[in-house]
Amino acid sequence: MIDTVGEATWSHSLKALVPGGTLVTMGATSGSEPPADLKRIFYRQLRVIGSTMGTREDFEAVYDLVASGKVKPVVDEVFPLAEAAAAHERLERGEQLGKIVLRIPG
């Protein structure tokens, strides 16, 4: 299980794990201090691993996949840079399904 949200989804992520399962946390967009629920972790022998984005080589490999069209990111909506506040409000409301993109004029 991968959790990139943090506090708001933490308990759901832990409950979704099978005994012996692993939760990889790599983000805290909703907060970085979720309830630990230590009993669930030790009774079910769960693993919690923190991760960052990876190495430069990892980034380049993923970039190549996207650039070649083998992987297509899910884009919810594209906003002009001048509407960055509206884009952020959409994120805060949790209405998006996929990425919010800001288009930079050029």
N, C-alpha and C positions, 0 to 999 in steps of 0.2 A: 504494500500500500504506500502511495506517495501522497504526502500532504504538503501543499504549498501555501495554504491559507493560515494555518496556525490556530489561534484561540477559538475561533468560531466553529471549526470543524474537528478539533482535536478529539473530543469524546466519541464522535461518530467514527473517526478513523480508527481509534483503538477498538471499538466494538466490532468493526468490520473484520478484524484480524482473526484468523484461526489460531488455535493453540500453537505456540512456537513461531508465530508469524512475525514479520518485520515491518516496522513503520519507518519510512525514510522521510524526514522533515527537511524541507529546503526553502522555507518561506514563512513569513509571519505577517501577512498583509492585514490580518484582522486583530493582531496582538501577539505578543511574544511570551505571555505568561498564562498558558492554559492550565486547567486543573490537572495535576499529574496522574491521578487515579493509579497510585502505586500498587494497590491490591490487585487490580486487573492485570497490571504488567507482571508482577511476580507470580501470581497464581496461574496465569496462562503462559508463563515463560516467554513473554514477548521481548522483542529487541526493538530499540529505538535508535536510529542512526541519523546523525545530522550530515548534510551534504551541501556543498556550494555548487556553482555552475559547472565546475569541471576545469580541465586544462585548456590552454589555447588550442591544442590539437583536437580536443573534443569539440570545441566551438567550430573550428574550421571544417571538421567532418560533417557536423549538422548543417552548417551553412551550405556546403556542397550539395547535400541532399535536397535542401530547399531550392537552391539555385537551379538544380537539374530538373526540378519538378517531381522528383520521386516522393517528396513529402510536401504536403500543402498545409500551411498553418490555417487554423480556423480563425477568420476575422469576423468579429461581430459587427463593427461599425468603424468607419473612417471619418475623423473630424479634422477640419482645418485647424492649424496651430492656433489661430485666433479664438477657437472655441475649446481650448484646453480645459477650461473650468467646467464646461458642460460634459466633456468626456470624463472628467474626474467624478462629477456628480453621478454619472451613470454607473461608474465602478462602485461608488459608495452605496448606491441603491442595490447593487448586486443583480442588475438586470441583464448583464451581458452573458453571452454564450460564446466564448472565444476571446480573441484579443481585441483591445481597443487600440486603434492606430491614429497617430497624429500626423497629418500631412504637412510637411514643411514646404513653404512656397520656394520655387526655384527655377 
